[in-house]
Amino acid sequence: MQSYFFRPSIFLEPYIDYYFVIEDSSNDHNIESQGVTVFPTPQGQMVFSYGDRSFEKWSGGNLFHSPDFAIGGYANKSVEYFTSGKVGAIMVGFKPWGIQAFLDFELKHISNSNSDMILHFGNEVLFVEEMLLEAGDMAERIRIVEAFLAGKLRRPVIDQSMVFAVGLIAHSKGTMTVEQIAKACFMGRRNFLRRFEASIGINPKMFSRIVRFQQVFTAMDAQQGKADWSKIAFETGYFDQAHFITEFKEFAGVTPSMFQQNAHPTDIGRCFGSNMQNDTLFSKIYL
């Protein structure tokens, strides 16, 4: 399994954070051996798949077919992806305010799910899929995806006040209240909530919860040996250890101790982490 990391073109850089490409052309795999876990993250994603059929299993749910071309909403639970054959996928990671510029609906309406892109962009998606299958190399595939996205840009004007709000949430590691953020943006609470959801796709409270959850992975990595959960809970802004454990289990599907004991990082996760190690909004997306 090979994974690659790319930055977007200058035109799309205001909206898109990265392209993360996963490829494996071998056929000697079974569906369980190629699983990768994806954790909740404070960004929307799009997936363009040009490999064999893939499947997804959300925490607490059943295994089912994953759309080849999908729009991923914000999530408060982890999901595992599997494939039984050739792997080929381009994950488009948007800036928190970026994906809404390409959509005519708020991302909150597809939370904890991957919505088939054809439902939102029509049969043009099938044409893009055909071009990706026929493309000669990875660079050409990235150009195809970028051209498609450039043509779907609906709202090019970015609400800079909401960019500022996201920066406040990142700096506070998700611990600022809605009232504090609204005040810092010189807005009333109701107006701030309306503009945040319109720009980001979910309410600021859920967005902050995801940001705070992501900080836990950084705190874990900073400790050596057996984790001090009460210290981690304090450092990441949870009320107490019990609240921290409950919230981590909701987002990750397991308790913090179970995660630390049983989690086995993949090459995909290591590649992505090495490229995003200085990001302030999240620490771990792919296990």
C-alpha positions in Angstrom: 0.0 0.0 0.0 1.4 3.4 -1.1 0.2 6.8 0.1 1.1 10.2 -1.2 0.5 13.8 0.0 -0.1 16.8 -2.3 -1.0 20.4 -1.8 -3.6 22.1 -4.0 -3.1 24.6 -6.8 -3.0 28.3 -6.0 -6.6 28.7 -7.3 -8.0 26.1 -4.9 -5.6 26.7 -1.9 -8.1 29.1 -0.1 -10.5 26.2 0.2 -8.5 22.9 0.1 -5.9 21.8 2.6 -4.5 18.7 0.9 -4.9 15.8 -1.5 -4.1 12.4 0.1 -3.7 9.6 -2.4 -3.8 5.9 -1.5 -2.9 3.3 -4.1 -2.2 -0.5 -4.2 -2.5 -2.4 -7.5 -1.9 -5.9 -6.0 -4.8 -8.4 -5.8 -3.6 -10.7 -3.0 -5.7 -9.1 -0.2 -8.9 -10.0 1.6 -11.4 -7.5 2.8 -10.2 -7.5 6.5 -6.5 -7.1 5.8 -6.8 -3.7 4.2 -8.9 -1.9 6.8 -8.0 1.6 7.8 -9.7 3.5 10.7 -10.7 7.2 10.2 -11.4 9.4 13.2 -13.6 12.5 13.4 -11.9 15.6 12.2 -12.9 19.2 11.9 -13.1 19.3 8.1 -15.3 18.1 5.3 -13.8 15.7 2.8 -14.5 14.4 -0.7 -13.3 11.0 -2.0 -12.6 10.1 -5.6 -12.1 6.4 -5.9 -10.7 4.6 -9.0 -10.0 1.2 -7.5 -12.1 -1.8 -6.8 -15.2 -1.7 -4.6 -14.8 -0.5 -1.1 -16.8 -0.9 2.1 -17.3 1.1 5.3 -18.3 0.3 8.8 -19.2 3.0 11.2 -18.6 2.5 14.9 -21.6 0.5 16.2 -22.9 -0.2 12.7 -22.8 -2.8 9.9 -20.5 -3.2 6.9 -21.9 -1.7 3.7 -20.8 -0.5 0.3 -19.1 2.9 0.3 -19.8 5.3 -2.6 -17.0 5.5 -5.1 -17.3 9.3 -5.2 -18.4 10.6 -1.9 -18.9 13.8 0.1 -18.0 13.1 3.8 -19.8 15.1 6.4 -18.6 16.0 9.9 -18.7 13.0 12.2 -18.7 12.3 15.9 -17.8 8.6 15.5 -15.0 6.7 13.8 -15.4 4.7 10.6 -13.4 1.8 9.1 -12.9 1.3 5.4 -12.1 -2.0 3.7 -11.4 -3.2 0.2 -10.9 -6.7 -1.2 -9.0 -5.7 -4.4 -7.1 -2.9 -6.0 -7.0 0.4 -4.1 -7.0 3.8 -5.7 -8.5 6.8 -4.0 -7.9 10.6 -3.8 -9.0 12.1 -0.5 -9.6 15.8 -0.7 -9.3 17.4 2.7 -10.9 20.9 2.8 -10.1 23.7 5.1 -13.0 24.0 7.7 -14.7 26.7 5.7 -13.7 25.3 2.3 -16.2 22.6 1.4 -19.3 24.7 1.8 -18.1 26.8 -1.1 -18.7 23.9 -3.4 -22.1 22.7 -2.0 -25.7 24.0 -2.1 -26.6 22.4 1.3 -25.1 22.6 4.8 -22.8 19.7 5.6 -24.6 19.1 8.9 -27.3 17.3 6.9 -25.0 14.4 6.0 -23.2 14.0 9.4 -21.8 10.6 10.1 -22.2 9.5 6.5 -20.7 9.5 3.1 -23.1 11.0 0.6 -22.9 9.8 -3.0 -21.5 12.7 -5.1 -23.9 11.9 -8.0 -26.8 13.0 -5.8 -25.4 16.5 -5.6 -23.4 16.9 -8.9 -25.4 14.7 -11.3 -24.1 12.4 -14.1 -21.0 14.5 -14.6 -19.5 12.5 -11.8 -19.6 9.4 -14.0 -17.6 11.2 -16.7 -14.9 12.2 -14.1 -14.8 8.6 -12.8 -14.2 7.4 -16.4 -11.3 9.9 -16.9 -9.7 8.9 -13.6 -9.7 5.2 -14.7 -8.1 6.1 -18.0 -5.6 8.5 -16.6 -1.9 7.6 -17.2 -0.5 8.7 -13.9 -1.2 10.3 -10.5 -0.4 13.8 -11.6 -3.0 13.6 -14.3 -5.6 12.3 -11.8 -4.9 15.2 -9.5 -5.4 17.6 -12.5 -8.8 15.9 -13.3 -10.0 16.3 -9.7 -8.9 19.9 -9.6 -10.6 20.7 -12.8 -13.8 19.2 -11.6 -13.7 21.0 -8.3 -12.8 24.4 -10.0 -16.0 24.0 -12.0 -18.1 23.4 -9.0 -17.0 26.4 -7.0 -20.4 28.0 -6.1 -19.5 30.5 -3.4 -15.9 31.9 -3.9 -16.2 34.6 -1.2 -15.0 33.4 2.1 -16.4 34.8 5.4 -13.2 36.0 7.0 -14.9 36.5 10.4 -15.6 32.7 10.4 -11.9 32.0 9.4 -11.0 34.1 12.5 -13.5 32.1 14.6 -11.9 28.9 13.5 -8.5 30.3 14.5 -9.8 31.1 17.9 -11.1 27.6 18.4 -7.8 26.1 17.2 -5.8 28.3 19.5 -7.9 27.5 22.5 -7.9 23.8 21.5 -11.7 23.7 21.4 -12.2 25.1 24.9 -13.7 28.5 24.2 -17.5 28.9 24.7 -19.8 30.0 21.9 -20.4 33.2 23.8 -16.7 33.9 24.1 -16.1 33.3 20.3 -19.1 35.4 19.3 -17.9 38.3 21.5 -14.4 38.1 20.0 -16.0 38.3 16.5 -18.1 41.3 17.6 -21.3 39.5 17.0 -24.4 38.5 18.8 -24.8 34.8 19.6 -27.6 34.2 17.1 -25.9 36.0 14.2 -22.7 34.2 15.0 -24.3 30.7 15.0 -26.1 31.4 11.7 -22.9 32.6 10.0 -20.8 29.8 11.4 -23.1 27.0 10.3 -23.5 28.7 6.9 -19.7 28.8 6.4 -18.5 25.7 8.2 -21.4 23.4 7.9 -22.0 22.5 11.6 -22.5 24.5 14.8 -19.5 25.8 16.6 -20.1 23.6 19.7 -19.8 20.4 17.8 -16.8 21.8 15.8 -15.0 22.6 19.0 -15.8 19.2 20.5 -14.1 17.5 17.5 -11.1 19.9 17.8 -10.7 19.1 21.5 -11.0 15.3 20.8 -8.2 15.6 18.3 -5.9 17.2 20.9 -6.1 14.0 23.0 -3.9 12.2 20.5 -1.2 14.8 20.8 -1.4 14.6 24.6 -1.1 10.8 24.4 1.9 10.9 22.2 3.6 13.4 24.5 3.5 11.0 27.4 5.9 8.1 27.8 4.7 4.7 29.0 1.4 4.3 30.7 -0.9 7.3 30.1 -2.0 9.6 33.0 -5.6 10.0 31.9 -6.5 12.6 34.6 -3.6 14.8 33.4 -4.6 14.3 29.7 -8.2 15.2 30.6 -7.0 18.4 32.3 -4.6 19.4 29.6 -7.3 19.0 26.8 -10.0 20.9 28.7 -12.4 18.3 29.8 -14.4 18.8 33.0 -13.1 15.7 34.6 -11.7 12.2 33.7 -15.1 10.6 33.5 -16.3 13.2 31.0 -13.1 12.8 29.0 -13.5 9.0 28.8 -17.1 9.2 27.8 -16.4 11.7 25.0 -13.4 9.8 23.7 -15.4 6.6 23.5 -18.2 8.4 21.6 -15.7 9.7 19.0 -13.2 6.8 18.8 -15.5 3.9 19.5 -13.3 2.6 22.4 -12.1 3.9 25.7 -8.7 5.7 25.8 -7.0 2.8 27.6 -8.4 0.3 25.0 -7.2 2.6 22.2 -3.7 2.9 23.6 -3.4 -0.9 24.2 -4.9 -2.1 20.9 -4.3 0.6 18.3 -1.8 -0.4 15.6 -0.7 2.5 13.4 -0.8 1.8 9.7 1.6 3.0 7.0 -1.2 5.2 5.7 -1.6 6.8 9.1 2.2 7.4 9.5 2.4 9.0 6.0 -0.5 11.3 6.7 0.7 12.2 10.2 4.2 13.0 9.0 2.8 15.6 6.6 0.3 17.1 9.0 2.3 17.0 12.2 2.2 20.8 12.7 -1.5 21.3 12.1 -3.3 23.0 15.0 -6.8 21.6 14.3 -6.2 17.9 14.3 -3.5 15.3 15.2 -4.8 12.0 13.9 -7.2 11.2 11.1 -6.0 7.8 9.9 -4.9 5.2 12.3 
